[in-house]
Amino acid sequence: MKVFSKILLILHFAFCIFQLKAAPPPNVLFVAVDDLNDWVGFMGGYSGQAETPNLDRLAKMGTAFTNAHTASPVCCPSRVAVLSGQLPTTSGIYSNRHWWKPNLPDLVTIPAHFRKSGYRTVGAGKIFHHSVGNNPPECWDDFQRLGFYDDAFARTRRDQFPFVHDEAVPEAFPFSGIKLYSNEVDWSGFEKPESEFDDARAAQYGIDFLNEHRGEPFFLACGFFRPHMPWYFPKKYLDLYPLDEIEVPADFPEDLDDVPEAGKQVALKKYVDMKKVRDAGKWATAIRHYLASISFMDAQLGNLLDALEKSPHARNTIIVLWSDHGWHLGEKQHWHKRTLWEETTRVPLIVVAPQAGEANQVCTQPASLLDLFPTLIELCGLPVVSGQSMDGISLVPWLLNPSKYRTQNAVTVHELRHISVRSNRYRYIRYIDGSEELYDLFSDPNEWDNRIGDPSLTSIVGRLSSELPRQPAPEAKPYTQFEFDPHSYKWTDKANGSIVNGSR
């Protein structure tokens, strides 16, 4: 009977591959979300009480990878990793201080590869990092930048956001009532039309494209900014979360006692802000606004999915949804991203491929956002990227068989070159000074008990540490070493006067 089952599985796999090769090129709807942790219904975060009907709906349409992890716990390097298939230790793009294009002028990204392969590539919102210089024209036939209409006064860096409309800071700012480390760190619901918010504009761009496009296959990217700060959204979304029903994470100050000094420094980097929020009695209020931001984003996703389902593209469009990294809301005494623990590295990842796999599948094997580029290459029958190594692997085998054992684990690289390896059960962290952590997520999902000294787990440490990148690439030049012209899309290296043309 087992032999017969294996034969059926092989035949099914062969049939699916035949379908992939015989069918016309599929379209791709590529949805990015910012700062979204596991507080979504299908992942069970926040006690499973987050109102995310459209994320849950999308998960049921295809395969939800519930043990997926980011390659970097901060925006720019995470997105470069997703869009290039390379870890920061391969590319050298470790932080938000790095422009990828002038440092890596020949790097091929997902939209550029699709465009070169005959696809019409269009997008809106936050796909690459949203600061200026991260969406080279080579990638897009058309792209709608974030307008920041809903938080323009929070954007004071004119060198990074030259297209932001000038807007006076309101007298009521910060609306949270607490001045924290940046103008971005604020929250409020507003009484203004939903259509005026950037995420609604990004969704509408996608809706209009789906309604109007006919012809060549397309790669449509839609980047939702929420729940990135500031948590601004239509006020009605607060009604989903009564303040007296908000749960805050377990307050466990002793949690850091068994964390090495390098890990404590990471955790406590934003402790001052965490303390300000707590001391002001606004911990629950802040969490309420994070949740409302998620639900606002979820509603925009729903509008986009509705448009796709009503369009002629519905039966031949692959959907991919991912979040660039998670967010701590008090766990590990931390109020931010930029750590290597579960709240920051674990992210929603959903793949809906009409010709590969079934609906309503769940894969609990470790997966990485690095896997998206090779996955899309295989699903769409594109050529491999010549001369460019990739650190991820195709997820197609797990679309066809979600329970298939995976030997390659998920690696996450912190901007200080601390590194985490996440397997199906364990998380191993090695800091740049050589200190370590090990957690058993089956028995300790909150990562409260560092087991690094447990002799019974020595072999686990050895196996996971063997997956650490061996020769990390040197850090790329920071954006301060370049002069950038956003109109010609050219960079001038201040050190030698050389010019990189971003449109090639």
ChimeraX attribute file (.defattr): number of C-alpha atoms within 10 A of each C-alpha:
attribute: neighborCount
match mode: 1-to-1
recipient: residues
	/A:1	6
	/A:2	7
	/A:3	8
	/A:4	9
	/A:5	10
	/A:6	11
	/A:7	12
	/A:8	12
	/A:9	14
	/A:10	12
	/A:11	12
	/A:12	15
	/A:13	18
	/A:14	12
	/A:15	14
	/A:16	16
	/A:17	16
	/A:18	12
	/A:19	13
	/A:20	20
	/A:21	15
	/A:22	10
	/A:23	12
	/A:24	12
	/A:25	19
	/A:26	24
	/A:27	21
	/A:28	25
	/A:29	23
	/A:30	19
	/A:31	24
	/A:32	22
	/A:33	28
	/A:34	24
	/A:35	25
	/A:36	27
	/A:37	26
	/A:38	24
	/A:39	24
	/A:40	26
	/A:41	20
	/A:42	21
	/A:43	21
	/A:44	13
	/A:45	14
	/A:46	17
	/A:47	11
	/A:48	14
	/A:49	14
	/A:50	21
	/A:51	21
	/A:52	22
	/A:53	17
	/A:54	22
	/A:55	23
	/A:56	18
	/A:57	15
	/A:58	23
	/A:59	25
	/A:60	18
	/A:61	19
	/A:62	24
	/A:63	26
	/A:64	27
	/A:65	27
	/A:66	21
	/A:67	24
	/A:68	28
	/A:69	31
	/A:70	32
	/A:71	33
	/A:72	35
	/A:73	30
	/A:74	28
	/A:75	24
	/A:76	24
	/A:77	32
	/A:78	31
	/A:79	25
	/A:80	30
	/A:81	32
	/A:82	26
	/A:83	23
	/A:84	27
	/A:85	28
	/A:86	27
	/A:87	29
	/A:88	27
	/A:89	25
	/A:90	19
	/A:91	23
	/A:92	21
	/A:93	30
	/A:94	31
	/A:95	22
	/A:96	17
	/A:97	14
	/A:98	21
	/A:99	25
	/A:100	26
	/A:101	21
	/A:102	26
	/A:103	21
	/A:104	14
	/A:105	12
	/A:106	11
	/A:107	18
	/A:108	20
	/A:109	20
	/A:110	21
	/A:111	25
	/A:112	20
	/A:113	22
	/A:114	24
	/A:115	20
	/A:116	13
	/A:117	13
	/A:118	13
	/A:119	22
	/A:120	20
	/A:121	24
	/A:122	21
	/A:123	27
	/A:124	24
	/A:125	28
	/A:126	28
	/A:127	28
	/A:128	23
	/A:129	20
	/A:130	18
	/A:131	20
	/A:132	20
	/A:133	24
	/A:134	20
	/A:135	21
	/A:136	19
	/A:137	17
	/A:138	17
	/A:139	23
	/A:140	21
	/A:141	14
	/A:142	13
	/A:143	19
	/A:144	15
	/A:145	19
	/A:146	23
	/A:147	19
	/A:148	20
	/A:149	15
	/A:150	16
	/A:151	21
	/A:152	17
	/A:153	18
	/A:154	20
	/A:155	18
	/A:156	15
	/A:157	10
	/A:158	12
	/A:159	12
	/A:160	16
	/A:161	19
	/A:162	14
	/A:163	15
	/A:164	18
	/A:165	14
	/A:166	13
	/A:167	13
	/A:168	9
	/A:169	13
	/A:170	9
	/A:171	7
	/A:172	8
	/A:173	16
	/A:174	18
	/A:175	15
	/A:176	19
	/A:177	14
	/A:178	16
	/A:179	15
	/A:180	17
	/A:181	11
	/A:182	11
	/A:183	17
	/A:184	18
	/A:185	18
	/A:186	23
	/A:187	24
	/A:188	23
	/A:189	17
	/A:190	14
	/A:191	10
	/A:192	12
	/A:193	11
	/A:194	17
	/A:195	14
	/A:196	15
	/A:197	19
	/A:198	25
	/A:199	29
	/A:200	22
	/A:201	22
	/A:202	27
	/A:203	29
	/A:204	19
	/A:205	21
	/A:206	25
	/A:207	18
	/A:208	12
	/A:209	17
	/A:210	22
	/A:211	14
	/A:212	9
	/A:213	14
	/A:214	11
	/A:215	7
	/A:216	12
	/A:217	22
	/A:218	24
	/A:219	23
	/A:220	27
	/A:221	27
	/A:222	29
	/A:223	28
	/A:224	28
	/A:225	25
	/A:226	25
	/A:227	26
	/A:228	19
	/A:229	20
	/A:230	22
	/A:231	24
	/A:232	23
	/A:233	30
	/A:234	19
	/A:235	18
	/A:236	13
	/A:237	20
	/A:238	20
	/A:239	10
	/A:240	13
	/A:241	19
	/A:242	10
	/A:243	15
	/A:244	9
	/A:245	9
	/A:246	16
	/A:247	13
	/A:248	16
	/A:249	15
	/A:250	10
	/A:251	11
	/A:252	12
	/A:253	10
	/A:254	11
	/A:255	16
	/A:256	18
	/A:257	12
	/A:258	15
	/A:259	21
	/A:260	17
	/A:261	14
	/A:262	16
	/A:263	22
	/A:264	16
	/A:265	12
	/A:266	19
	/A:267	25
	/A:268	16
	/A:269	16
	/A:270	19
	/A:271	18
	/A:272	15
	/A:273	19
	/A:274	19
	/A:275	16
	/A:276	15
	/A:277	22
	/A:278	14
	/A:279	10
	/A:280	10
	/A:281	11
	/A:282	15
	/A:283	20
	/A:284	19
	/A:285	19
	/A:286	22
	/A:287	20
	/A:288	25
	/A:289	27
	/A:290	27
	/A:291	26
	/A:292	29
	/A:293	29
	/A:294	26
	/A:295	26
	/A:296	26
	/A:297	24
	/A:298	23
	/A:299	21
	/A:300	21
	/A:301	26
	/A:302	19
	/A:303	16
	/A:304	24
	/A:305	21
	/A:306	14
	/A:307	21
	/A:308	21
	/A:309	13
	/A:310	11
	/A:311	15
	/A:312	14
	/A:313	20
	/A:314	17
	/A:315	14
	/A:316	17
	/A:317	23
	/A:318	23
	/A:319	22
	/A:320	21
	/A:321	23
	/A:322	24
	/A:323	28
	/A:324	32
	/A:325	30
	/A:326	31
	/A:327	30
	/A:328	21
	/A:329	20
	/A:330	24
	/A:331	23
	/A:332	28
	/A:333	24
	/A:334	23
	/A:335	21
	/A:336	23
	/A:337	24
	/A:338	26
	/A:339	29
	/A:340	29
	/A:341	26
	/A:342	22
	/A:343	26
	/A:344	25
	/A:345	32
	/A:346	30
	/A:347	30
	/A:348	28
	/A:349	24
	/A:350	27
	/A:351	27
	/A:352	26
	/A:353	26
	/A:354	19
	/A:355	22
	/A:356	25
	/A:357	22
	/A:358	17
	/A:359	17
	/A:360	15
	/A:361	22
	/A:362	21
	/A:363	19
	/A:364	18
	/A:365	22
	/A:366	23
	/A:367	30
	/A:368	28
	/A:369	31
	/A:370	29
	/A:371	23
	/A:372	26
	/A:373	27
	/A:374	23
	/A:375	19
	/A:376	22
	/A:377	17
	/A:378	18
	/A:379	22
	/A:380	20
	/A:381	17
	/A:382	16
	/A:383	11
	/A:384	13
	/A:385	17
	/A:386	7
	/A:387	8
	/A:388	12
	/A:389	13
	/A:390	17
	/A:391	18
	/A:392	26
	/A:393	18
	/A:394	18
	/A:395	22
	/A:396	21
	/A:397	16
	/A:398	22
	/A:399	26
	/A:400	19
	/A:401	18
	/A:402	21
	/A:403	14
	/A:404	13
	/A:405	12
	/A:406	15
	/A:407	10
	/A:408	17
	/A:409	21
	/A:410	27
	/A:411	31
	/A:412	30
	/A:413	29
	/A:414	24
	/A:415	21
	/A:416	13
	/A:417	18
	/A:418	21
	/A:419	24
	/A:420	29
	/A:421	24
	/A:422	29
	/A:423	21
	/A:424	19
	/A:425	16
	/A:426	20
	/A:427	25
	/A:428	27
	/A:429	27
	/A:430	21
	/A:431	19
	/A:432	13
	/A:433	11
	/A:434	10
	/A:435	15
	/A:436	23
	/A:437	21
	/A:438	25
	/A:439	22
	/A:440	20
	/A:441	18
	/A:442	11
	/A:443	11
	/A:444	13
	/A:445	13
	/A:446	17
	/A:447	22
	/A:448	19
	/A:449	19
	/A:450	21
	/A:451	19
	/A:452	20
	/A:453	12
	/A:454	10
	/A:455	10
	/A:456	10
	/A:457	13
	/A:458	12
	/A:459	10
	/A:460	16
	/A:461	22
	/A:462	11
	/A:463	11
	/A:464	21
	/A:465	17
	/A:466	11
	/A:467	14
	/A:468	19
	/A:469	15
	/A:470	8
	/A:471	8
	/A:472	15
	/A:473	15
	/A:474	13
	/A:475	19
	/A:476	19
	/A:477	17
	/A:478	17
	/A:479	19
	/A:480	12
	/A:481	13
	/A:482	21
	/A:483	15
	/A:484	21
	/A:485	12
	/A:486	17
	/A:487	7
	/A:488	11
	/A:489	18
	/A:490	20
	/A:491	24
	/A:492	17
	/A:493	19
	/A:494	12
	/A:495	8
	/A:496	7
	/A:497	11
	/A:498	11
	/A:499	15
	/A:500	19
	/A:501	15
	/A:502	21
	/A:503	14
	/A:504	11
